Amino acid sequence: LEDAARRAGVRIHTRTAAEQITALPEGGFSLALSGEGVATLGPALRASRLLVATGGNPKSGAYDWLRELGHTVAEPVPSLFTFNVPASPLRDLPGVSVPHARVVIAGEKLQYEGPLLVTHWGVSGPAVLKLSAWGARRLHELSYHSTALISWVPAHTDESLRSWVQQFRLDNGKKQVVAHAQFGLPTRLWRTLAEQAGLGPETRWSEVPAKAQNRLLELLLRTPLQVQGKTTHKEEFVTCGGIPLAEVNFKTMESRRIPGLYFAGEVLDVDGITGGFNFQAAWTTGFLAGQAMATAPVPQAAA
Ligand SMILES: Cc1cc2nc3c(=O)[nH]c(=O)nc-3n(C[C@H](O)[C@H](O)[C@H](O)COP(=O)(O)OP(=O)(O)OC[C@H]3O[C@@H](n4cnc5c(N)ncnc54)[C@H](O)[C@@H]3O)c2cc1C
């Protein structure tokens, strides 16, 4: 890609930061620089058109230079992060995963189903990451403190699970509960849930007291995890927020406020769930902006 860019006449200056953009009265822009590139480029570059593709940043102040130009910024918050659960009932199960669980944030309208991974610090996996993306703003408001309820049997309701257990007890009364995992759950996870329900290693299904059975059903449907924080900055994948889409022409990615200024990628208020959608958004908007910038008429004064 770099070779292709160089062949097309693109000059690449690394370790060089754009500090400030000034829209010039005669048209075009002056771009104040810092870093190594200043030695060859000087302290400022003149440009008839400018593309801002500086990526996301969860710190609001990182967008001040774009606010100063006259743009607004949808407040940035992190997205695609995992949950920290310091006092997790699953803390002895790092590495255990299930292909299909439901994660519900108690008292909120936030839930997601998908693969779930127990980690050393809490829980991760697509179910958590995607929930963090859909709930990025609300979870930020909650300071990343909430109760996550995990259903390990998302196909079941309270009623259907209760019926299932009643029938299973009738058919398998002599089977030991802890030793035989059900619902395709990993043995270690099943054992942990059964033990937390108060069942001993020898208990048979026919001997399970009503209280322990209720507790097991509750844990299967709603294992409560006290979420206290998220993965720290740098480990989260994308930023929710940025330049509002209403301030950009979708066909060209040109600013609706400052002619000649273009935006592409995560600096825009676009964030996707996992699965390559963020790369796709960056590539697509970059392509559109590049095409439009190459064919747009050069403003006379800056030509
Ligand atoms: C660990 C991790 C894993 C990811 N995995 C995936 C994935 O699997 N699928 C997916 O779709 N997305 C993924 N993403 C998100 C994806 O990488 C981004 O959405 C995408 O790279 C955004 O592209 P961009 O060009 O807009 O910004 P970036 O790739 O962030 O590039 C912006 C560049 O601008 C530079 N810059 C910033 N400010 C200035 C300035 N003032 N002056 C000069 N240069 C500046 C930065 O140094 C950076 O090099 C992941 C992100 C992370 C952090």
The ligand as an SDF file (V2000), in Angstrom:
LIG
                    3D

 53 58  0  0  0  0  0  0  0  0999 V2000
   -6.6080   -3.0710   19.3620 C   0  0  0  0  0  0  0  0  0  0  0  0
   -7.5800   -2.6890   18.2580 C   0  0  0  0  0  0  0  0  0  0  0  0
   -8.1370   -3.6870   17.4720 C   0  0  0  0  0  0  0  0  0  0  0  0
   -9.0690   -3.3550   16.4650 C   0  0  0  0  0  0  0  0  0  0  0  0
   -9.6290   -4.3630   15.7170 N   0  0  0  0  0  0  0  0  0  0  0  0
  -10.5300   -4.0480   14.7810 C   0  0  0  0  0  0  0  0  0  0  0  0
  -11.1300   -5.0710   13.9820 C   0  0  0  0  0  0  0  0  0  0  0  0
  -10.8280   -6.2530   14.1340 O   0  0  0  0  0  0  0  0  0  0  0  0
  -12.0430   -4.7030   13.0370 N   0  0  0  0  0  0  0  0  0  0  0  0
  -12.3940   -3.3950   12.8360 C   0  0  0  0  0  0  0  0  0  0  0  0
  -13.2200   -3.1160   11.9620 O   0  0  0  0  0  0  0  0  0  0  0  0
  -11.8410   -2.4070   13.5640 N   0  0  0  0  0  0  0  0  0  0  0  0
  -10.9210   -2.7090   14.5230 C   0  0  0  0  0  0  0  0  0  0  0  0
  -10.3700   -1.7080   15.2610 N   0  0  0  0  0  0  0  0  0  0  0  0
  -10.7790   -0.3260   14.9690 C   0  0  0  0  0  0  0  0  0  0  0  0
  -10.0220    0.1900   13.7360 C   0  0  0  0  0  0  0  0  0  0  0  0
   -8.6270   -0.0270   13.9310 O   0  0  0  0  0  0  0  0  0  0  0  0
  -10.2880    1.6790   13.5610 C   0  0  0  0  0  0  0  0  0  0  0  0
  -11.6750    1.9200   13.5070 O   0  0  0  0  0  0  0  0  0  0  0  0
   -9.6680    2.1820   12.2640 C   0  0  0  0  0  0  0  0  0  0  0  0
   -8.2730    1.9240   12.2560 O   0  0  0  0  0  0  0  0  0  0  0  0
   -9.8970    3.6810   12.1310 C   0  0  0  0  0  0  0  0  0  0  0  0
   -9.1320    4.1410   11.0450 O   0  0  0  0  0  0  0  0  0  0  0  0
   -8.7310    5.6570   10.9410 P   0  0  0  0  0  0  0  0  0  0  0  0
   -7.8250    5.7560    9.7410 O   0  0  0  0  0  0  0  0  0  0  0  0
   -9.9280    6.5150   10.9980 O   0  0  0  0  0  0  0  0  0  0  0  0
   -7.8990    5.9790   12.2670 O   0  0  0  0  0  0  0  0  0  0  0  0
   -6.5580    5.3460   12.8060 P   0  0  0  0  0  0  0  0  0  0  0  0
   -6.3120    3.9970   12.2450 O   0  0  0  0  0  0  0  0  0  0  0  0
   -6.6360    5.5110   14.2880 O   0  0  0  0  0  0  0  0  0  0  0  0
   -5.4300    6.2910   12.2240 O   0  0  0  0  0  0  0  0  0  0  0  0
   -5.3560    7.6490   12.5970 C   0  0  0  0  0  0  0  0  0  0  0  0
   -3.9110    8.0810   12.4660 C   0  0  0  0  0  0  0  0  0  0  0  0
   -3.8460    9.4930   12.6210 O   0  0  0  0  0  0  0  0  0  0  0  0
   -2.7560    9.8040   13.4560 C   0  0  0  0  0  0  0  0  0  0  0  0
   -3.0360   11.1060   14.0900 N   0  0  0  0  0  0  0  0  0  0  0  0
   -3.9540   11.3910   15.0450 C   0  0  0  0  0  0  0  0  0  0  0  0
   -3.9430   12.6900   15.3450 N   0  0  0  0  0  0  0  0  0  0  0  0
   -3.0020   13.2590   14.5540 C   0  0  0  0  0  0  0  0  0  0  0  0
   -2.5270   14.5820   14.3890 C   0  0  0  0  0  0  0  0  0  0  0  0
   -3.0230   15.6070   15.0930 N   0  0  0  0  0  0  0  0  0  0  0  0
   -1.5340   14.7980   13.4980 N   0  0  0  0  0  0  0  0  0  0  0  0
   -1.0220   13.7800   12.7680 C   0  0  0  0  0  0  0  0  0  0  0  0
   -1.4420   12.5100   12.8590 N   0  0  0  0  0  0  0  0  0  0  0  0
   -2.4210   12.2500   13.7460 C   0  0  0  0  0  0  0  0  0  0  0  0
   -2.6770    8.6560   14.4320 C   0  0  0  0  0  0  0  0  0  0  0  0
   -1.3780    8.5850   14.9820 O   0  0  0  0  0  0  0  0  0  0  0  0
   -3.0000    7.4770   13.5190 C   0  0  0  0  0  0  0  0  0  0  0  0
   -1.8420    6.9870   12.8890 O   0  0  0  0  0  0  0  0  0  0  0  0
   -9.4310   -2.0150   16.2470 C   0  0  0  0  0  0  0  0  0  0  0  0
   -8.8450   -1.0090   17.0320 C   0  0  0  0  0  0  0  0  0  0  0  0
   -7.9390   -1.3400   18.0360 C   0  0  0  0  0  0  0  0  0  0  0  0
   -7.3380   -0.2390   18.8750 C   0  0  0  0  0  0  0  0  0  0  0  0
  1  2  1  0
  2  3  1  0
  2 52  2  0
  3  4  2  0
  4  5  1  0
  4 50  1  0
  5  6  2  0
  6  7  1  0
  6 13  1  0
  7  8  2  0
  7  9  1  0
  9 10  1  0
 10 11  2  0
 10 12  1  0
 12 13  2  0
 13 14  1  0
 14 15  1  0
 14 50  1  0
 15 16  1  0
 16 17  1  0
 16 18  1  0
 18 19  1  0
 18 20  1  0
 20 21  1  0
 20 22  1  0
 22 23  1  0
 23 24  1  0
 24 25  2  0
 24 26  1  0
 24 27  1  0
 27 28  1  0
 28 29  2  0
 28 30  1  0
 28 31  1  0
 31 32  1  0
 32 33  1  0
 33 34  1  0
 33 48  1  0
 34 35  1  0
 35 36  1  0
 35 46  1  0
 36 37  1  0
 36 45  1  0
 37 38  2  0
 38 39  1  0
 39 40  1  0
 39 45  2  0
 40 41  1  0
 40 42  2  0
 42 43  1  0
 43 44  2  0
 44 45  1  0
 46 47  1  0
 46 48  1  0
 48 49  1  0
 50 51  2  0
 51 52  1  0
 52 53  1  0
M  END
$$$$
